[in-house]
């Protein structure tokens, strides 16, 4: 049986799942992506992503979308700066224009991948309710809308709380003791000039042990901010229950004494703050080969945010697609070859993500972050 007569089901229309579908399409192999969201615009897709030259960009080249990707790049977005609580600049790195980690909007990158697929590839409004092994590598997927399908090959690209993961692993994400609180400011150069100046043209990191304010300038004068706090989950659950005004005030109290240009990223936010508790799978997460199923992206290797998540998901999708295309008569060999690459790569990245989080919020912040960013810029 060749792949042209197999049913390939990909659960999740994030960047990794869409990249896999695109690579398969490039090689003439059909697949179907099942997505819980009811449409491509059902919810916001997050902010900016830095797409690395040695991972995400390689995946886009394999997908034959690199030229289109370059047209999405936000000029100047690679700039970064580190400030202390008084808004004194400790490090200011301009965008050097080398293209090593250009910034793009996640929503635009997702749209690019969606538009590269044949009509009907993504089945919207298909939230996976249950999945059962039928033997011989086949699985029955039942969806909340009442539909069901039997797959010959199943790929879990369904994120942190994957419903496909239990087929291969009993690992579950654990809270890392840090939460991000997301907020947005629009028309920032006119309405929030001090904050806009503090952020600069790219990314801002204002940090000290246990807390920080991160922000990024997006196209159109938008400032996208994340407040980082090392707090127990019980604290988060209590504070999160407050109304938006009280919630902003409570978070701002954590930053008493900080420069107003920084705290305004919290107090003047135009949307209700959104809590993003940081969870992760074990750094060395792996599983034994299970016939007919595998994982990619956060479903396989959820880790602390450090700029690698989207890149790893796209590389996973590209490498899995290439492996399947190279060995259409033996999908198990293709899956084994793919997983042999995923496990060490994701373990290394997960360990690195913990180092990044500690550089931002550990005992030596902000000086540890200044050292870290200096080393990253110096790396070829």
ZAMARGU-4260 file (C-alpha; in steps of 0.2 Angstrom, whole numbers, plus 5000, padded with zeros to 4 digits):
<rodrens>
0) 5000/5000/5000 | 5007/5017/4995 | 5003/5034/5004 | 4992/5038/4989 | 4980/5025/4996
5) 4983/5028/5014 | 4972/5040/5025 | 4984/5052/5034 | 4976/5062/5048 | 4984/5077/5056
10) 4976/5083/5072 | 4980/5102/5074 | 4981/5116/5062 | 4996/5125/5070 | 5012/5129/5061
15) 5019/5111/5063 | 5003/5102/5057 | 5001/5114/5042 | 5020/5112/5038 | 5018/5093/5038
20) 5003/5095/5026 | 5012/5107/5015 | 5027/5096/5013 | 5017/5081/5010 | 5007/5091/4996
25) 5024/5096/4988 | 5028/5077/4986 | 5010/5073/4980 | 5004/5065/4995 | 4987/5069/5002
30) 4983/5072/5020 | 4969/5080/5030 | 4971/5092/5045 | 4957/5091/5058 | 4956/5108/5068
35) 4945/5112/5083 | 4943/5130/5079 | 4929/5134/5068 | 4938/5145/5056 | 4955/5152/5052
40) 4950/5168/5061 | 4941/5161/5076 | 4954/5167/5088 | 4970/5178/5089 | 4986/5169/5084
45) 4998/5177/5095 | 5011/5190/5092 | 5028/5190/5083 | 5039/5175/5080 | 5058/5175/5076
50) 5061/5162/5063 | 5078/5155/5064 | 5090/5153/5049 | 5095/5135/5054 | 5078/5128/5058
55) 5062/5137/5054 | 5069/5145/5038 | 5075/5128/5032 | 5058/5121/5034 | 5050/5135/5024
60) 5063/5132/5010 | 5058/5114/5010 | 5040/5119/5009 | 5045/5130/4994 | 5038/5146/5003
65) 5054/5155/5008 | 5051/5169/4995 | 5034/5172/5001 | 5040/5172/5019 | 5053/5185/5016
70) 5039/5197/5011 | 5031/5195/5028 | 5046/5200/5038 | 5044/5215/5050 | 5059/5227/5046
75) 5069/5231/5062 | 5061/5218/5072 | 5077/5209/5076 | 5082/5223/5088 | 5082/5220/5106
80) 5086/5229/5122 | 5088/5226/5140 | 5082/5239/5153 | 5083/5239/5172 | 5068/5244/5183
85) 5072/5263/5181 | 5072/5261/5162 | 5090/5263/5161 | 5097/5254/5145 | 5109/5240/5149
90) 5110/5233/5132 | 5104/5239/5115 | 5106/5228/5100 | 5100/5235/5084 | 5093/5225/5070
95) 5109/5220/5060 | 5099/5215/5045 | 5108/5198/5043 | 5091/5189/5042 | 5097/5176/5055
100) 5081/5178/5065 | 5069/5189/5056 | 5052/5193/5065 | 5035/5189/5057 | 5018/5189/5064
105) 5012/5172/5068 | 4995/5175/5060 | 5003/5179/5044 | 5014/5164/5044 | 5000/5153/5047
110) 4990/5161/5033 | 5004/5158/5021 | 5004/5140/5026 | 4985/5138/5025 | 4984/5146/5008
115) 4998/5134/5001 | 4986/5119/5004 | 4973/5113/4992 | 4955/5118/4997 | 4947/5106/5010
120) 4964/5100/5017 | 4959/5108/5034 | 4943/5102/5041 | 4938/5116/5053 | 4926/5113/5068
125) 4933/5096/5071 | 4938/5095/5090 | 4945/5078/5094 | 4934/5070/5107 | 4942/5053/5108
130) 4954/5041/5099 | 4955/5022/5099 | 4968/5010/5092 | 4961/4998/5080 | 4976/4987/5077
135) 4988/4987/5063 | 4993/5005/5065 | 4975/5011/5062 | 4965/5023/5073 | 4947/5029/5075
140) 4946/5047/5078 | 4929/5053/5085 | 4925/5072/5085 | 4914/5083/5096 | 4903/5087/5080
145) 4898/5069/5078 | 4910/5065/5064 | 4923/5051/5064 | 4937/5045/5053 | 4949/5030/5053
150) 4967/5034/5050 | 4981/5023/5043 | 4993/5036/5050 | 4989/5048/5064 | 5000/5063/5068
155) 4996/5073/5085 | 5000/5091/5081 | 4988/5096/5094 | 4998/5106/5106 | 5002/5106/5125
160) 4986/5096/5130 | 4987/5084/5116 | 4973/5071/5115 | 4984/5060/5104 | 4999/5060/5116
165) 4992/5047/5127 | 4993/5034/5113 | 5012/5035/5115 | 5016/5042/5131 | 5009/5045/5149
170) 5019/5061/5151 | 5009/5077/5155 | 5014/5095/5156 | 5019/5102/5173 | 5018/5120/5179
175) 5036/5128/5179 | 5032/5141/5193 | 5031/5156/5181 | 5016/5164/5172 | 5015/5177/5159
180) 5002/5190/5158 | 4998/5196/5140 | 4992/5213/5136 | 4991/5225/5121 | 4993/5243/5117
185) 4989/5251/5100 | 4994/5267/5091 | 5008/5267/5104 | 5018/5281/5096 | 5004/5293/5098
190) 4995/5286/5113 | 5009/5279/5124 | 5025/5288/5118 | 5035/5284/5133 | 5032/5266/5132
195) 5035/5266/5114 | 5052/5274/5116 | 5056/5262/5130 | 5052/5247/5119 | 5061/5253/5104
200) 5060/5245/5087 | 5060/5227/5092 | 5060/5217/5108 | 5061/5224/5126 | 5067/5215/5141
205) 5065/5224/5158 | 5069/5211/5171 | 5075/5207/5189 | 5075/5191/5200 | 5057/5184/5199
210) 5049/5196/5188 | 5050/5205/5172 | 5041/5215/5158 | 5044/5209/5141 | 5037/5218/5125
215) 5038/5218/5106 | 5034/5232/5094 | 5023/5225/5080 | 5018/5233/5063 | 5006/5247/5064
220) 5012/5254/5080 | 5006/5240/5091 | 5015/5235/5108 | 5013/5217/5113 | 5018/5215/5131
225) 5020/5200/5143 | 5022/5202/5161 | 5032/5188/5169 | 5030/5183/5187 | 5037/5168/5197
230) 5021/5164/5207 | 5013/5148/5213 | 4997/5142/5203 | 4986/5146/5219 | 4991/5164/5218
235) 4987/5165/5200 | 4970/5157/5202 | 4965/5170/5215 | 4972/5185/5206 | 4965/5180/5189
240) 4947/5179/5196 | 4947/5198/5198 | 4939/5210/5186 | 4951/5218/5173 | 4954/5234/5182
245) 4957/5226/5198 | 4968/5213/5190 | 4979/5227/5181 | 4981/5235/5198 | 4986/5219/5207
250) 4999/5215/5194 | 5005/5233/5194 | 5008/5232/5213 | 5021/5218/5209 | 5031/5232/5200
255) 5030/5246/5212 | 5045/5258/5210 | 5048/5254/5192 | 5048/5267/5179 | 5031/5272/5173
260) 5036/5270/5154 | 5037/5251/5159 | 5022/5249/5171 | 5011/5258/5158 | 5013/5242/5148
265) 5002/5235/5161 | 4991/5249/5168 | 4987/5256/5151 | 4984/5240/5142 | 4968/5241/5131
270) 4963/5223/5133 | 4959/5213/5148 | 4975/5204/5154 | 4977/5186/5149 | 4986/5174/5160
275) 4998/5161/5152 | 5005/5149/5165 | 5021/5141/5158 | 5020/5122/5157 | 5032/5110/5150
280) 5035/5091/5147 | 5050/5083/5153 | 5066/5089/5144 | 5070/5072/5138 | 5053/5067/5134
285) 5052/5052/5121 | 5042/5037/5118 | 5043/5019/5111 | 5038/5017/5093 | 5019/5014/5092
290) 5013/5008/5075 | 5003/5021/5065 | 5005/5037/5076 | 5018/5050/5081 | 5019/5068/5088
295) 5026/5084/5083 | 5028/5102/5090 | 5021/5105/5108 | 5012/5089/5108 | 5030/5081/5107
300) 5041/5093/5117 | 5032/5107/5126 | 5045/5118/5134 | 5047/5136/5141 | 5046/5150/5128
305) 5063/5154/5122 | 5060/5158/5103 | 5062/5139/5098 | 5044/5133/5099 | 5037/5138/5082
310) 5054/5134/5074 | 5055/5117/5081 | 5036/5113/5076 | 5040/5118/5058 | 5056/5108/5057
315) 5046/5093/5065 | 5033/5095/5051 | 5046/5097/5037 | 5057/5082/5043 | 5042/5071/5046
320) 5035/5075/5029 | 5051/5072/5020 | 5054/5056/5029 | 5037/5049/5024 | 5039/5055/5006
325) 5056/5046/5005 | 5049/5030/5011 | 5031/5028/5006 | 5031/5009/5006 | 5037/5008/5025
330) 5029/5022/5035 | 5035/5013/5051 | 5053/5015/5046 | 5049/5033/5041 | 5042/5037/5058
335) 5056/5029/5067 | 5069/5039/5057 | 5059/5055/5061 | 5058/5052/5080 | 5077/5047/5080
340) 5080/5066/5075 | 5066/5074/5086 | 5071/5066/5103 | 5089/5073/5104 | 5085/5090/5096
345) 5070/5093/5107 | 5080/5088/5123 | 5094/5100/5119 | 5081/5114/5115 | 5071/5111/5131
350) 5087/5112/5142 | 5091/5128/5133 | 5074/5135/5137 | 5076/5133/5155 | 5093/5142/5154
355) 5084/5156/5145 | 5070/5158/5158 | 5083/5158/5172 | 5093/5171/5163 | 5078/5182/5162
360) 5071/5179/5180 | 5085/5171/5190 | 5095/5178/5204 | 5107/5187/5193 | 5094/5196/5182
365) 5096/5207/5172 | 5114/5205/5171 | 5113/5187/5166 | 5101/5191/5152 | 5114/5204/5146
370) 5127/5191/5145 | 5116/5179/5137 | 5110/5190/5123 | 5128/5196/5120 | 5133/5178/5118
375) 5118/5174/5106 | 5123/5189/5095 | 5141/5184/5094 | 5137/5166/5089 | 5138/5164/5070
</rodrens>
